[in-house]
Structure formats: structure tokens, C-alpha cells
Amino acid sequence: MQETTEHTGSYYAATANWKTNYPRLVGEQRCDVAVVGAGFTGVSTALHLVERGYDVALIEGNRVGWGASGRNGGQLIDGIVEVEKINEIGRKYGSEAAETVRKIGIDAREVVLERIEKYSINCDLKFGFLDVALNQGDLDYFASEVERKKALDYPHKMELVSREDMHTFVGSDIYVGGMTNRGNGHLHPLNLCIGEARAAEEQGARIFEQSHVTRIIHGDKPRVVTADGVVHAKKVVLAGNAYLGKSEPKLYGKVIPAGSYIIATEPLDAELAHELLPQDMAVCDQRVGLNYFRLSADKRMLFGGLCNYSGRHPKNITNAIRPNMLKVFPQLQRARIDYEWGGYIAIAIRRVPQFGRIQGNTWYAQGYSGHGVAPTHIAGQILADAISGDMERFDVFEKIRHWKLPGGKWFANPALAFGMLYFRLKEIL
């Protein structure tokens, strides 16, 4: 799969509300904060900052939402780290830090909803999420999760689904049960991202596309350098995530790019669409190499997964994913595949998002490990808070130490692929 500076050939790009066409960065610009990367993290940070009166320049190497923010499964799920990671943070950094992280996870979804409502962003938002079980271990986990969240006064309705009742949620025979969450849901991620970018522009942000950052020059007055221009800033935010590359050597190797892929069928007739997902929920299973799926606004099946830790894209995405879709939904045997796409997400080895600073005035957030729609949005809020002087939430994440694998992706991707193979074999056995 060859990358270009334009959007991948996805269903999202084909149904975008409009095509962004911001100017290339040429010559010199000055601002309070230069944000590198116009995915969810960068756009969210820029929007939060301009709302507070900062002069912001947002610099994107391709198009707004070009990376994982515009290619993902569109599943809106609260939580920023898994339960075991919150417990680990509590053991290492105290119960107050753990409670802060837990609350950030709940608030993350609310940040997205607030953005959508405040700026009237049309992004096909639907509520309803279903985790599905393939075995008794999954069911036991669901039962414990419902009880745990009840004890913590979790604000959204969650219910266990028996095997007998699964067909009221998903038209497949392979699942042994499930767990619903009425507060989570799904949306059109690219339309959300470009909608927030337009909001940031209307608030005064300057946005530049097709402007690959080649280096960041640190110092009292950092500079962001591209092939044709430079931005002089008081502060810099790095939000390139899996696509930051070597533009900031201090971050190279801290996250590992892993591939994730989706196919979209032709629009399904109303009867078949209702048979497959009667309540129009987003669905996700519990495997290491998970499957996730949902219906689009025009009733296509969007089926994703095949998370690939080797760093290599499959030669044919449809041939790789379609068999998995048919195992779940043999009813789609004759359905035409209209779109296939994929790209990189950023994996943090510890599966905790990474927040930090370089020389005091360059800030970054990255490594959402495949669960980024809501966490990226609150990351932008946390970064804007910190730049404005409120360090409370940022400090909790900055204290967490992260591993950096040597050799960049040439070592890290094979190492991670080997590790994931081990866990997949455990699932099979």
C-alpha cells in the first residue's frame, strides 16, 4: 500500500463533508504555539488553545486527518488506559494519580461530545457499543467489569448480554455473549477532524497543509522548519504520533507504528443491515488481533482489524480482511467491497499514552495504542491546560516512564510482532 500526501482511498475520504485545501507553509511565520500534526491530538490542542486566546499555527505534512485520525474504526470509547494499567499507576504513583487517570478516561468521551455540539459538527454520531465474547474468559471479564464500574459510580448504562439474547444485537452465531455500553458509540472520524479544524480556523488558527516538518530547532525561541518555510514560536506541540518519524530524534523509537485495516461493503438493503446489527451499535471482540465493525450512515458494513505489528502492509487488504468478516457474517458472501484502506497507529510499549516536554517548551502527546478517538481529544485539552499553566493532569502522565526500543522500527516492529504472535498462539491454544 503506497502512501501519498492526499487521503487514502477510504470510505471516509469519499464521504468527507468537504476537502480541506489549506495553504503550504512558505516563508516565515510567528506565533505563540506551533502545533505539528493535524490529526485529532494536534487539532484538539490547537482548538483548545485558540479558544483561550493563543495565536496558533497548525502544520500538517499532508491533509488534515490524513493519518490514523481519518482512517480509524470510528469507535467512540471512553477510557484512556486499561484497568490493569490504572492499578499499576496506583501502585507506583499513588491512589490520587490512579483516580486522576480514571477520571480522565471518563471525561475523554465528554470532550468529543462537547466539541461536536459546540461547533455543530456533522459526523454521523450514534450511541451504543457492544463488546462481544468468544469464550467463557471473556464473559467472566465482562461480569467483573460491570461490577467494577458500578462500584465506581460509572455514569453510563452497561448491561451483560446472554448468548440467547445476542441476536437482538448482532446477527452472528459465533459469539457467546456480550456487554453493552449506551454511553459509547461510533462516528465518522474524518468529518469530526476536519470539522474541528474548521472551528479552530474560525477561532483564528492558521493551518498549513502539504508542509512536512524536517526538523525542530530547540532553544528559548524554538523553530519548526519545513522544506519551504519556518515557524518561530514561543512553544511547540508535537502531535505527529505514528507519523512523526525522525523529525524529532528524541521521540524516535518511543512509539512503534503498527498497521490497522478496514474494508467497506456496498450499501446494504435495510433488511440485511437490520439483521446484521439490529441496534446499529459499534462492535468489538476481545482478541489480541481483534475484529471491530459497525454500519456506516448509508448502511455499509465497515469491518476492520488485522492489526499488523510487523510494520508491513498487506498486499491486498480485502483478501486479508474479507475472510474474517465472512466468519462473523456469512450473510455478506455476495456483498461487493467498495473501499479498502489502512495505515499506521502508534503503539506505546506500556500501553499508556506518552506525555512529556523537550527542553521545557516543546510538548508532546502520543502512543494511544489503537484507542485514540476519545483520548486524543482530552490529550489536546491536557496539553492546552499545561501550556496555560495548569499542570495537574499533565504531571501525572509525565511522571510515567516509557521504554524506548533501540534501532527504531527496524528492531522494534519485529520484536513487537514476535511478542504479539506469542499472545495470539496463547489464544488459539
C-alpha positions in Angstrom: 0.0 0.0 0.0 1.6 3.2 -1.2 1.3 6.3 0.9 0.6 9.7 -0.8 0.2 13.2 0.5 -3.5 13.0 -0.2 -6.0 11.0 1.7 -6.1 7.2 1.4 -8.9 5.7 -0.7 -11.2 5.2 2.2 -14.9 5.4 2.7 -14.3 8.4 5.0 -12.4 10.3 2.4 -15.0 9.6 -0.3 -17.8 10.9 2.1 -16.0 13.8 3.7 -18.1 16.9 4.2 -15.5 18.9 2.3 -11.9 18.6 1.1 -9.5 20.7 3.0 -7.2 22.8 1.0 -5.1 24.9 3.4 -2.0 26.7 2.0 1.5 25.3 2.1 3.8 26.9 4.6 6.1 29.3 2.7 8.4 31.8 4.2 8.5 32.8 7.9 5.6 32.8 10.3 5.4 33.8 14.0 3.0 32.6 16.6 2.6 31.7 20.3 2.3 28.0 19.8 3.2 25.9 16.7 1.4 22.5 16.6 3.0 19.8 14.4 0.4 17.3 13.1 -3.2 17.9 12.2 -4.7 14.7 13.5 -7.0 14.6 16.5 -4.3 15.4 19.0 -3.0 18.4 17.1 -6.4 19.8 16.0 -7.8 19.3 19.5 -4.8 21.1 21.0 -5.0 23.9 18.5 -8.7 24.4 19.1 -8.4 24.5 22.9 -5.5 27.0 22.6 -7.2 29.4 20.3 -10.3 29.3 22.5 -8.1 30.7 25.2 -6.7 33.4 23.1 -3.4 31.9 21.9 -2.0 32.6 18.4 -1.6 29.1 16.9 -0.1 27.8 13.7 -1.1 24.2 12.9 1.3 22.5 10.5 0.4 19.3 8.6 2.6 17.3 6.2 -0.3 16.0 4.2 -4.0 16.8 4.8 -5.9 17.4 8.0 -6.9 14.0 9.4 -4.6 12.2 6.9 -3.2 9.7 9.4 -4.9 7.4 11.9 -7.4 10.1 12.9 -9.0 10.0 9.5 -8.7 6.2 8.9 -9.7 4.5 12.2 -12.8 2.4 13.0 -14.7 5.4 14.2 -15.4 3.8 17.6 -16.0 6.4 20.4 -15.0 4.7 23.6 -14.2 6.3 26.9 -11.1 5.2 28.9 -7.5 6.2 28.3 -5.8 3.1 29.6 -6.8 -0.4 30.6 -7.9 -1.2 34.2 -4.7 -3.1 35.0 -2.6 0.0 33.9 -4.7 2.2 36.3 -3.9 -0.2 39.1 -0.2 -0.2 38.1 -0.2 3.6 38.2 -1.8 3.5 41.6 0.9 1.2 43.0 3.7 3.2 41.6 2.4 6.8 41.9 -0.3 6.7 44.4 -4.1 6.4 44.5 -4.6 10.0 43.7 -2.7 9.6 40.4 -4.7 6.5 39.6 -8.0 8.3 40.3 -6.9 11.2 38.0 -6.2 8.8 35.2 -9.5 7.0 35.7 -11.4 10.3 35.6 -9.5 11.5 32.5 -10.7 8.3 30.8 -14.4 9.0 31.6 -14.1 12.7 30.7 -12.4 11.9 27.3 -15.7 10.9 25.7 -17.3 14.1 27.0 -14.7 16.3 25.4 -15.6 14.8 22.0 -19.3 15.3 22.5 -18.8 18.9 23.7 -16.8 19.7 20.5 -19.5 18.2 18.3 -22.3 20.1 20.0 -20.5 23.4 20.4 -19.4 23.6 16.7 -22.4 21.7 15.2 -20.1 19.1 13.5 -21.9 16.7 11.3 -20.1 13.4 11.8 -22.8 10.7 11.9 -22.6 10.3 15.7 -24.5 7.3 17.0 -24.7 6.0 20.6 -24.4 2.3 21.5 -21.4 0.0 21.8 -21.1 -3.8 22.2 -18.2 -5.8 23.4 -18.6 -9.4 22.3 -17.3 -12.6 23.9 -15.8 -15.6 22.2 -15.3 -17.7 25.3 -16.0 -18.0 29.0 -13.0 -16.0 29.9 -14.4 -13.0 28.0 -17.8 -13.4 29.8 -16.1 -13.5 33.2 -14.2 -10.4 32.4 -17.4 -8.6 31.3 -19.2 -9.6 34.5 -16.3 -8.2 36.6 -16.1 -5.1 34.5 -19.8 -4.3 35.0 -19.5 -4.8 38.8 -16.3 -2.7 39.0 -17.8 0.2 37.2 -21.0 0.1 39.3 -18.8 0.3 42.4 -17.1 3.4 40.9 -20.4 5.1 40.0 -19.7 4.9 36.3 -22.1 7.3 34.6 -23.2 5.2 31.6 -25.6 2.3 31.4 -23.8 -1.1 31.0 -25.5 -4.5 30.7 -24.5 -8.1 30.2 -26.0 -9.9 27.2 -26.6 -13.6 27.3 -25.9 -15.9 24.4 -29.7 -16.4 23.9 -30.1 -12.6 23.5 -27.2 -11.9 21.3 -29.3 -11.9 18.1 -31.1 -8.8 19.3 -27.7 -7.0 18.9 -25.6 -8.8 16.3 -26.7 -11.3 13.6 -23.9 -13.8 14.1 -23.7 -17.2 15.8 -20.0 -17.1 16.8 -20.4 -15.0 20.0 -21.3 -16.5 23.4 -22.4 -13.2 25.0 -21.6 -9.5 25.2 -21.6 -6.3 27.2 -23.3 -3.2 26.1 -22.4 0.4 26.9 -25.0 3.0 26.0 -22.7 5.9 26.6 -20.1 4.9 23.9 -20.8 4.7 20.2 -19.4 5.5 16.8 -18.9 8.3 14.3 -17.3 9.4 11.0 -13.8 10.3 12.3 -12.6 12.3 9.3 -15.6 14.6 9.3 -15.0 15.1 13.0 -11.4 16.0 12.5 -11.9 18.4 9.6 -14.9 19.9 11.4 -12.7 20.7 14.4 -10.0 22.1 12.1 -12.6 24.5 10.6 -13.6 25.5 14.1 -10.0 26.2 15.0 -9.6 28.2 11.8 -12.7 30.3 12.6 -11.3 31.0 16.0 -8.1 32.3 14.5 -5.7 29.4 14.0 -3.5 29.4 10.9 -3.5 26.0 9.3 -0.9 24.8 6.8 -1.1 21.5 4.8 1.4 19.8 2.5 4.2 21.1 4.7 6.4 18.3 6.0 8.3 19.2 9.1 12.0 18.4 8.6 13.3 19.4 12.0 12.6 21.3 15.2 15.3 23.7 16.3 15.1 23.9 20.1 16.0 26.8 22.3 14.4 29.8 24.1 12.5 30.5 20.9 12.0 27.2 19.1 11.6 27.0 15.3 9.7 24.5 13.2 11.3 24.0 9.8 9.7 22.7 6.6 11.1 22.5 3.1 9.7 25.9 2.2 9.3 27.8 5.4 9.8 28.2 9.1 7.6 29.0 12.1 9.1 30.9 15.0 7.1 30.1 18.2 7.3 30.5 21.9 6.2 26.9 22.4 5.8 23.9 20.1 3.5 20.9 20.4 4.4 17.6 18.6 1.3 15.7 17.6 2.6 13.5 14.8 2.1 10.3 16.6 2.9 7.3 14.3 3.9 9.6 11.5 6.2 11.9 13.4 9.2 9.9 12.1 12.6 11.3 12.6 11.7 15.0 12.7 12.2 14.9 16.5 15.1 12.4 17.2 14.3 12.4 21.0 11.0 10.7 20.3 12.1 8.4 17.5 11.6 4.8 18.8 9.3 5.7 21.7 6.3 4.6 19.8 6.0 1.8 17.3 4.0 2.1 14.1 1.6 -0.8 13.7 -0.8 -1.3 10.8 -4.6 -1.5 11.1 -7.0 -2.0 8.2 -10.7 -1.7 7.2 -13.0 -2.7 4.4 -16.4 -1.2 3.5 -19.1 -3.1 1.6 -21.5 -1.6 -0.8 -24.6 -0.1 0.9 -26.8 -2.9 2.2 -30.5 -3.1 1.9 -32.4 -2.2 5.0 -33.5 -5.7 5.9 -30.0 -7.2 5.7 -28.4 -4.2 7.6 -31.0 -4.7 10.4 -30.3 -8.4 10.5 -26.6 -7.9 11.0 -26.7 -5.1 13.6 -30.3 -4.6 14.7 -29.5 -1.8 17.1 -26.8 -0.1 15.0 -24.1 -0.5 17.6 -20.4 -0.5 17.1 -18.9 -3.9 18.0 -15.5 -5.2 19.1 -14.2 -8.6 20.2 -11.6 -9.2 22.8 -8.8 -10.9 20.9 -5.2 -9.6 20.6 -5.7 -9.2 16.8 -9.2 -8.0 17.3 -12.1 -7.6 14.9 -14.3 -4.5 15.1 -17.2 -3.5 12.9 -20.2 -1.2 12.6 -22.6 0.2 10.0 -22.0 3.5 8.3 -24.6 6.1 7.9 -25.5 4.8 4.5 -25.6 1.2 5.8 -22.3 -0.2 4.6 -20.6 -2.8 6.8 -17.3 -1.3 7.9 -15.2 -4.2 9.1 -11.7 -3.7 10.5 -8.9 -5.4 12.3 -5.8 -7.3 11.1 -3.7 -5.3 13.4 -0.2 -5.8 12.0 2.8 -5.2 14.2 5.4 -6.1 11.6 5.3 -2.6 10.0 4.4 -4.1 6.6 1.1 -3.5 4.9 -0.8 -6.5 3.3 -0.6 -6.7 -0.4 -4.3 -6.9 -0.7 -6.4 -5.6 2.2 -9.7 -7.0 1.0 -8.3 -10.5 0.6 -6.8 -10.3 4.1 -9.9 -9.0 5.9 -12.8 -10.3 4.0 -12.4 -13.9 5.3 -12.6 -12.6 8.8 -15.8 -10.7 8.0 -17.4 -13.8 6.5 -16.6 -15.8 9.6 -18.7 -13.4 11.5 -21.3 -12.6 8.8 -21.6 -15.3 6.2 -24.7 -13.3 5.0 -22.2 -10.9 3.3 -20.8 -13.6 0.9 -22.2 -11.8 -2.1 -21.7 -8.2 -0.8 -19.4 -6.1 -3.0 -16.4 -4.5 -1.3 -16.3 -0.8 -2.4 -13.4 0.5 -0.2 -10.3 -0.8 1.5 -7.8 1.2 3.4 -5.4 1.2 6.3 -2.4 2.9 7.8 -0.4 3.2 11.0 -1.4 3.6 14.6 1.2 4.3 17.3 1.8 1.6 19.9 3.3 2.6 23.2 5.1 -0.5 24.7 3.5 0.1 28.1 0.1 0.8 26.5 -0.1 4.1 28.3 -0.2 7.4 26.3 3.1 9.3 26.5 3.1 13.0 27.6 6.3 15.0 28.0 8.4 18.0 27.3 11.7 18.6 25.5 13.8 21.5 26.8 10.8 22.9 28.7 8.9 24.5 25.8 8.3 21.7 23.3 5.4 19.5 24.4 4.2 16.2 23.1 1.5 13.5 23.4 1.5 10.2 21.5 1.0 6.5 21.7 -2.7 5.8 22.1 -2.2 2.2 21.0 -5.3 1.8 18.9 -7.8 3.5 21.2 -7.4 7.1 20.2 -10.6 8.9 19.2 -11.5 10.0 22.7 -8.1 10.0 24.4 -6.6 12.2 21.7 -9.2 14.8 22.3 -8.6 15.0 26.0 -4.9 14.9 25.3 -5.3 18.2 23.4 -7.2 19.7 26.4 -4.5 18.5 28.8 -1.7 20.0 26.7 -3.6 23.3 26.4 -4.1 23.3 30.2 -0.4 22.7 30.8 0.7 25.4 28.3 -1.7 27.7 30.1 -0.1 26.9 33.5 -2.4 24.1 34.8 -0.1 21.2 35.1 -2.1 18.9 37.3 -3.2 16.3 34.8 -0.1 16.6 32.6 2.2 16.0 35.5 0.6 12.6 36.3 1.4 11.3 32.8 4.8 13.0 32.5 6.0 11.0 35.6 5.3 7.7 33.9 8.5 6.2 32.4 8.3 4.7 29.0 10.6 2.3 27.2 12.4 3.3 24.0 13.4 0.4 21.9 16.8 0.7 20.1 17.1 0.6 16.4 13.9 2.4 15.5 11.2 0.4 13.7 13.8 -2.0 12.2 14.2 -3.6 15.6 11.0 -2.6 17.4 8.5 -3.8 14.8 9.9 -7.4 14.6 10.2 -7.5 18.4 6.6 -6.4 18.9 5.4 -8.7 16.1 7.1 -11.6 17.9 5.5 -10.7 21.2 2.0 -10.4 19.7 2.5 -13.8 18.0 3.1 -15.3 21.4 -0.2 -13.9 22.7 -2.1 -15.0 19.6 -0.8 -18.5 20.0 -2.0 -18.5 23.6 -5.5 -17.5 22.4 -5.5 -20.4 19.9 -4.2 -22.9 22.4 
